[in-house]
Amino acid sequence: MPSYTAPIRDMQFVLHEMLDISRQEIPGYADLDADFTAAILEEAGKLSSGVLAPLNLTGDHQGCRLENGVVRTPEGFKAAFDQIRDGGWTAIDVAEQYGGQGLPYLMHTAANEPMVSANMALNMYQGLTHGAYSAIHIHGTDEQKARWLPKLGSCEWTGTMNLTEPHCGTDLGLMRTKAVPQEDGTYRISGQKIFISAGEHDMAENIVHLVLAKIPGGPEGIKGVSLFIVPKFLVNEDGSLGARNGVACGNLEEKMGIHSNATCVMNYDDAEGYLLGEAHKGMRAMFTMMNEARLGVGLQGWAQSEVAYQNALAYAKDRLQGRAVTGAKNPEGPADPLIVHPDIRRSLMDQKSFNEAARAFTYWGAMLIDRSHKAGDAEAEAMISLLTPIIKGFLTDKGFEMCVQAQQVFGGHGYIEEWGMSQFVRDARIAMIYEGANGVQALDLVGRKLAAQGGKPMMTLIEEIKVFCKDNAEDADFARDFIEPLKSASKDMQQAAMFFMQNGMKDPNAALAGSSDFMHLMGHVCLGWTWARMAKAARAGLDAGTGDRGFYETKLATGRYYMARQLPATKMHLARIESGAAPVMALEADAF
Amino acid sequence: MPSYTAPIRDMQFVLHEMLDISRQEIPGYADLDADFTAAILEEAGKLSSGVLAPLNLTGDHQGCRLENGVVRTPEGFKAAFDQIRDGGWTAIDVAEQYGGQGLPYLMHTAANEPMVSANMALNMYQGLTHGAYSAIHIHGTDEQKARWLPKLGSCEWTGTMNLTEPHCGTDLGLMRTKAVPQEDGTYRISGQKIFISAGEHDMAENIVHLVLAKIPGGPEGIKGVSLFIVPKFLVNEDGSLGARNGVACGNLEEKMGIHSNATCVMNYDDAEGYLLGEAHKGMRAMFTMMNEARLGVGLQGWAQSEVAYQNALAYAKDRLQGRAVTGAKNPEGPADPLIVHPDIRRSLMDQKSFNEAARAFTYWGAMLIDRSHKAGDAEAEAMISLLTPIIKGFLTDKGFEMCVQAQQVFGGHGYIEEWGMSQFVRDARIAMIYEGANGVQALDLVGRKLAAQGGKPMMTLIEEIKVFCKDNAEDADFARDFIEPLKSASKDMQQAAMFFMQNGMKDPNAALAGSSDFMHLMGHVCLGWTWARMAKAARAGLDAGTGDRGFYETKLATGRYYMARQLPATKMHLARIESGAAPVMALEADAF
């Protein structure tokens, strides 16, 4: 069975040595000193290793079962969820007035990492609840907040998001679910929603569905979509649970992975619902939570890669097979461990160098969200909006790829379910799909975010990288290993953006045909920059002469690997982008 | 449920327009005119679409079950296997004296393609039998051939390959299974083998296991391994079945995919066995079949990608979602089909351009095997040995990647088992692992094949590409679209090989750290060259003015896509290779 240990030292390094969080001028950050965050992360790590990880594989095997309209989660899940709830792990950034700890979103993100690595499917129950909490927190009336937030914050009640219908996913303008206004101000919701994660289960007293639906007579298409709160059980004035509402799980989907999260077909039949936010502005209400939701999914991608890597590493050190080409490393034994072989080493370094940069980049993204929400910083808001498709799209594409590489280290054993590596691959796969498929992320990046505010956020990013390169060019080794590759990759990114500007006006396809490549090109630049920032922090750690030299030297070597072996991808993506729309769009649909 | 149609026109194009098989001076090829091969492929296609494909998804759901030592295959499998057997589909290249059709291996390969696309797990039962047939055909005594080959050729009895043990896969020198010689010339085999595909099942009267084991007192390690024939039921002098032998299935593995192929733990307990070939030369006996076996696995990679693509294409034409950025393409409908979107188009073109080149390259490889075996051509033998790691390693890596892309086209539906796209991904995954994990393929390529015969096969390949480029540079469009990218990519390949030569001598790690990248670099050169050859044939088709102009123009456009959008990968791989061993090997094992 796979195991998991939270990489506390790496997490702390990002928070305090790279991001220096306790000195950031963001409300709530001053309290986040190293001891405080270590205490939180260590507890989250213990819970994750001791309680959540051991349920991951058994949960995958058992899956969820639908019996007479009731969904049974796998053995041990309810008890584990109670422990998560009781430990306050669902409420880290929930406002204190609603019973939470009121910490920054960054701390929610960092504490969430181990729980996602240990048991992604279980973590989703609280993740979706967190999304519902945020939606009501931002868009709800005072009465709605008072009614729903305390229970959602604590996860006594869980939440869901209902967008997709059988005939529409990305294109929600085609939606058919109806919401008919009633005289008492409530609505009656009818329709079918699919792919509803945690739509029904046995771990909470009540489930609060957030449902997109159309009020008859409203505008056509996406502009006529509104958001509603539709509880499984109606809630009485005194907060006690009342009658069962007209909503039920019609079916459970059999999926490639995340078997222990219930993916439901939800049928709404004249269910009582309450408008959340303004009528016909449902999409806007969804969008305000989007950066957070997508950051959470991006984290799933690399958090699966992290746990897969940990197990691949352990296997590579343990499994004896063949001899090192440069001479036996374990001459007493019958063979050398796998890790002596250069191609195994390459694979482990691919994984390690990606995971560490992905973590740091995501944490920085979470800090930008705090800066935007808590400090009202519009530039931070613009930057995280630009980077969100990278965090969601690039990190989940790569995270999945790294899970596949980790699985490969196990040879045939990687293909056997018992070893758990298959599950990491199968679970990570969903992160590329939901919360906006990665092709949609690329479209969002190239079709919308690049040109936002006349391109200002993108120019800011380029400028920040340029300033960083200028300010850190002094040391020759550092310049050669980090600054030069970063400059070169950043130049590729600028050239690609320029290509879009010059060609996209007259033919939008010229830009969109390169959208996925651009997302990856920019992703490498972002992680390359992140590595340069981490390397700078590691050098500072070495210079300070305190702490663990080995840790900092390993950090630098891992960074050098990323720069030397991953950044060359930018030139390939640039060449593809510059080949333009013609090769992509040459065939008529019928000619395929 | 997914569907499948054999792409007969594409297959025929490769056989007759690119490879011009009936004019090749290889024994048996003169009979292979277009009508003859079309008749075979159409029948194979019908069987595959009508009988095998409909069982693929149900087989995946049901899987195999072990009950009291008996393995039950999924519903319908036995009847389908009977149909395959009765139609002679297992014996296309089996020698006529053993009841086969005696056709070239190329025809076995081409006729096999649809069966693999339609139902890979079912096809494996005959694929492994084919391997056992070949081993006995090459290494058996006349008596062994007479006893085993007719039944294996027809698949009345099926075959297996027993290499792996719990503690050793790639490093078979660590093997523990023993073969104790008896006075009557037989051996008694004892030990445990794992990952034995088709080790036990209910579709054949007898199962003939080929088992690697050590004769006590023989040389240490890999040089003391011998190969044995160990039947499930002993065979009497008259060919009738006798007593049950001491071999039994101890367990079925739960796997990520190929659920309907039984992957068995096989326990040998004093089982009667017969030495095949020479004592202690078992590895050599296995190696003589290796090019064929690995070509078969390479085919699995892209044959899964082919069927996944067909279904992704159908979905992209059918599913209405969003509007084309250049204006509605389906203004009467509620939305445009997915295929109007450039990033969907890019994904489909990635898949299509890979599949078609992979097929042509594999068919060419099969022709080289025929040229080597049937015409005794040592150069062909050397060339296919060089290309085998590309066919096995590169085509399965890419084939899997393309299955993932095809799944992605379905959005959320791709993750639901009911749609079948998950199965293509899960089934394709194994091809990267078995028959030598792809890292081992890369090691074989860089550590052995590149330097074989003083590098002559590699130089021949480079020279052939060079001559092709010279001979086809006349037309300016063709030169720009095909020859120039091919020349550039080939130069990258030579530069990488040069790097290995210059650095690998003093530090073997410098070469091996780049082995996977070299396999991919060379894979792109090979498929780029294949596309150039297909494009030349397509232009000839256009010039002839007969046949379907649309087909040839589509072929050219697809080839242009590959050259413009895939070949730029060679520069990335070259840069990684030239970064050498240092970044890869920088960390001590303990520092990870």
Interface residues (C-beta under 8 A of the other chain):
Chain A: T164 H167 C168 G169 T170 D171 G173 L174 I194 F195 E253 E254 K255 M256 G257 L313 K317 L320 Q321 G322 V325 T326 P334 A335 P337 I339 V340 H341 P342 D343 I344 R345 R346 S347 L348 M349 K352 F400 V404 Q407 Q408 G411 G412 G414 Y415 I416 E417 E418 S422 V425 R426 R429 I430 M432 I433 Y434 A437 N438 G439 A442 L443 G447 D507 P508 N509 L512 A513 S515 S516 G550 E553 T554 A557 T558 R560 Y561 A564 R565 P568 A569 K571 M572 A575 R576 S579 A581 P583 V584 M585 A586 L587 A589 A591 F592
Chain B: T164 H167 C168 G169 T170 D171 G173 L174 I194 F195 E253 E254 K255 M256 G257 L313 K317 L320 Q321 G322 V325 T326 P334 A335 P337 I339 V340 H341 P342 D343 I344 R345 R346 S347 L348 M349 K352 F400 V404 Q407 Q408 G411 G412 G414 Y415 I416 E417 E418 S422 V425 R426 R429 I430 M432 I433 Y434 A437 N438 G439 A442 L443 G447 D507 P508 N509 L512 A513 S515 S516 G550 E553 T554 A557 T558 R560 Y561 A564 R565 P568 A569 K571 M572 A575 R576 S579 A581 P583 V584 M585 A586 L587 A589 A591 F592
